[in-house]
Amino acid sequence: MIIPLSRPDITNIEKTYVNEVLDSGQLSMGIKTDLFEKQFRDRFEARYAVAMNSGTSALHVAVKSLGLKAGDEVITTPYSFIASGNCLVYEGVKPVFVDIDPLTLNLNTSLIEGTITSKTKAILAVHIFGQPCNMDEIMKLANKYQLSVIEDSCEAIGAEWKGTPVGLIGDVGVFAFYPNKQITTGEGGILVTNHKNIFEMAKALRNQGRSLTNEWLDHEYIGYNYRMSELQAAVGLGQMERLDEILQKREQVANRYLQLIGKFNLPVLIPKIVNDCRISWFVFIIILPKGVNRNLIINHLSSQGVQSKPYFPSIHLQPSFQKKFGSQLGNFPLSEEMSERTLAIPFYTNLTLEEQTFVIQTLKKIV
């Protein structure tokens, strides 16, 4: 038995929409992309949505659409996928990291104000593993210091902070649809905002800098080929129609893991789920006891057909960031500790109780 780390949930609905695209002969810039964007506007009550070819592309466009530039600083978390740092570096913006909350693993909002300088222009909040950051504190600081707010909701579609969907609390939000996400388009992302100026710039930058009013092949800005294909949008249409079903199933899988961890007395922790939010389960993370050899556990699980991965290495210790910014071990000790102790175990929509039981029993034997 092989139990993969993740697996997309694709049905005949998605296949039907893909075949419609193939039969239409229009594989880019067509009606499916328009409909996919409309789904997001309707679902999250957003005025604007711009679909793109990846979450990273959408984050980059969010940064540029806010007018962030070389010399500016943006406060963010070091405990995240590297894209949330790279999207700033692309524009010469300096990521200013603050350490994380040891319980939720999200950005520690109590540390933000102490890092604000005259160069600070924005806060990039990452809703790690689908759990919202403390958006009350982030928005309060943003308003006090007149900072923009980018919500990296790439792992958090359907999550809510005090009843409000993440992605629409700040100035601009981004979702992503890599195959391990809650819903997928294979590759893909989308930018959402309620600000017309951000929308117009984002739509232009996505399509080689062509503004909304210009003629064919008339490019007002230096832009990018970040367009979502019609095939991607077709898969996304079917996934969005099933979003509530998918989120509910993933919550059921997560709850079964929590029960099994208790049943078998597995000596691990999970990130704390705060009362003010609704989590959208992206991955299932366990926090191993201090001093445990994680590589030994990963290798043992692999020998039994169970995939697992370390989640996440701290961005500031990535070779590219150490070389560029001179960051080093000890800069953000809580992020670094969690980077050594966290482990993602198999988690996806249709994971069975039998498979989950095998995963936890196998972990119990080695931990």
Stockholm file with secondary structure:
# STOCKHOLM 1.0

chainA/1-367         MIIPLSRPDITNIEKTYVNEVLDSGQLSMGIKTDLFEKQFRDRFEARYAVAMNSGTSALHVAVKSLGLKAGDEVITTPYSFIASGNCLVYEGVKPVFVDIDPLTLNLNTSLIEGTITSKTKAILAVHIFGQPCNMDEIMKLANKYQLSVIEDSCEAIGAEWKGTPVGLIGDVGVFAFYPNKQITTGEGGILVTNHKNIFEMAKALRNQGRSLTNEWLDHEYIGYNYRMSELQAAVGLGQMERLDEILQKREQVANRYLQLIGKFNLPVLIPKIVNDCRISWFVFIIILPKGVNRNLIINHLSSQGVQSKPYFPSIHLQPSFQKKFGSQLGNFPLSEEMSERTLAIPFYTNLTLEEQTFVIQTLKKIV
#=GR chainA/1-367 SS CCBCSCCCCCCHHHHHHHHHHHHHSCCBSSHHHHHHHHHHHHHHTCSEEEEESCHHHHHHHHHHHTTCCTTCEEEECSSSCTHHHHHHHTTTCEEEECCBCTTTCSBCGGGTGGGCCTTEEEEEEECGGGCCCCHHHHHHHHHHHTCEEEEECTTCTTCEETTEETTSSSSEEEEECCTTSSSCCSSCEEEEESCHHHHHHHHHHHBTTCCSSSCTTCCSSCCCBCBCBHHHHHHHHHHHHTHHHHHHHHHHHHHHHHHHHHHTTCCCBCCCCCTTEECCCCCEEEECCTTCCHHHHHHHHHHTTBCCEECCCCGGGSHHHHHHHCCCTTSSHHHHHHHHHEEEECCCTTCCHHHHHHHHHHHHHHC
#=GC SS_cons         CCBCSCCCCCCHHHHHHHHHHHHHSCCBSSHHHHHHHHHHHHHHTCSEEEEESCHHHHHHHHHHHTTCCTTCEEEECSSSCTHHHHHHHTTTCEEEECCBCTTTCSBCGGGTGGGCCTTEEEEEEECGGGCCCCHHHHHHHHHHHTCEEEEECTTCTTCEETTEETTSSSSEEEEECCTTSSSCCSSCEEEEESCHHHHHHHHHHHBTTCCSSSCTTCCSSCCCBCBCBHHHHHHHHHHHHTHHHHHHHHHHHHHHHHHHHHHTTCCCBCCCCCTTEECCCCCEEEECCTTCCHHHHHHHHHHTTBCCEECCCCGGGSHHHHHHHCCCTTSSHHHHHHHHHEEEECCCTTCCHHHHHHHHHHHHHHC
//
